[in-house]
């Protein structure tokens, strides 16, 4: 088992970033609820504990507090932001409520030779975001750095190896922040940096085997990165005890179903059930034009199909899902946060509750790029690991208005040409997404001597880092011309191609 440092989550938007930084140091980090007991931490064999920041004030009525026994575990503790206020209130110091939040950049002056600041410049830019302020040191602590506003911006109790930082070392804007975290985990906690993908695979496989025993597991395989990596990892652990179900909802891209069958069924020899459910989905979608209605129908129909498949398989104990760490964070509904909305479409809501199966989520501590790395280490091809995102409702949200089989055929062909040209131009992996959209309008054209009155295809090609914002990709005009020509010449029923040049926001990536 890899050495682990626990990050107790007090609700900061940066908690996941702390975990991220630790992983970058090749130290396995586990984000746990703030209330996790000292006993559990002991059982985990943690080498250190980090108390994250959080939006609360320690003076609030229900201010989250850790189990006080964590201070008796004999392992180093680092309190960040809200974490330092906790050290102040729980270990005999004094914190004062301040109505003025110190937010943004500040200058930190290091005033002592603490091992936490070894190799750090004497003055660095740091990122602050806090309201309350430590005004009296907790017992046994001394100050090790200050800012203009605070003489206790960083504190230590060298005997007990407890440290507190009022600023956020984990965020990009703090200079040498990762070095500070590195000092904490290596020099102070004594970690050796043994967390590698290989060790992760080894321990995950052992954990999956132990959890599952001789029971059977079912997984809904979409062909996307997350479910594919989960499938391969679980298959490596328990082989034929895993059955993957791939639902062909009739809304897939060209050749998608065949590719999934070939890779997972034939090549990896995973038990794979392919449900041919095109008729069912398309019948239920008949005449439906509202995007959210489409999504609901598709989500519910998926559950119906999946459930009846599980019944056929018989005794199944676990439902595996490719949930990744950001899914868990982002699915916390926050008013006005578009991320929570996107995610509400993402994972098929209600499935686990309805099926009364135990949940197996072997990727739920990993970030997206770690999942890709894991996929690579497990031998998945680049075409899976670096695949562009494809929405759960598939082509349904790329056919504007009512969906018919004929329209889907047109869209599929146009989309395949676009993707083929993107790959040929070595751009497929460089953009975030590139796809075709079928517009519910017809326009006049001329082909040969004939007047045509046909469909319009829009090209949506965007660059993005996380899909929260996006911009249209400035592609070479020759390439765009070629894609347009090929679509109009090769796809029957299309006589016009247009390019979407809107950014997100205010537009979205998908058209529905
Ligand atoms: P938008 O259109 O909101 O899309 O800018 C952001 C990202 O989310 C994907 N997307 C979805 N994914 N189910 C999904 O699984 C959906 O209903 C859905 N809607 C949008 C979209 O492809 C883009 O990557």
Boltz pocket constraint, residues with backbone or C-beta under 6 A from the ligand:
constraints:
  - pocket:
      binder: B
      contacts: [[A, 295], [A, 342], [A, 345], [A, 346], [A, 389], [A, 390], [A, 391], [A, 392], [A, 393], [A, 433], [A, 467], [A, 504], [A, 507], [A, 508], [A, 509], [A, 510], [A, 511]]
      max_distance: 6.0
